[in-house]
Amino acid sequence: MLRHKAMIQAARLAFGFVGIFDQDEAERITEGPKVIDADTGEIRRFDVIAACNEVEAAETLEALQEVWKRQGALAVDAQDKAGHAALKQAVLDRKAKLQKDAVTDVDAKEEVQA
């Protein structure tokens, strides 16, 4: 088994292949990083999809801030840098949309009053 993995690694380096993985490597990649809590022995993983869904469900900037604090802390605790970066981008995108919608609402109210 070790020889097989060494051959795959050699082929990757020699020919510049990207995206060729063993089954067990692919499973580890899709699982994402995991951290074992020293106190409880519990395995913690950060669920990026659930976090991004929660970001999209935030209706106000205050709710978005709460989601960012909670989910960001979970990503940091799980030591998931890629998940944290994806969450941060989703929060920034949602924040821009909420701010744009707020400006549009103010403009609409001004037109009605005029």
Number of C-alpha atoms within 10 A of each C-alpha: 6 7 8 10 12 11 12 16 14 13 13 15 11 9 8 8 12 8 7 12 14 11 9 8 10 12 11 11 11 8 11 16 16 15 15 12 12 8 6 7 9 10 11 16 18 24 16 19 12 11 24 21 12 17 25 16 13 18 12 13 15 10 14 21 15 13 21 22 11 12 24 20 14 19 22 13 15 22 18 20 12 13 24 22 14 15 23 17 13 19 23 15 13 21 20 13 12 17 13 11 12 13 12 12 12 10 11 11 11 10 9 7 6 5
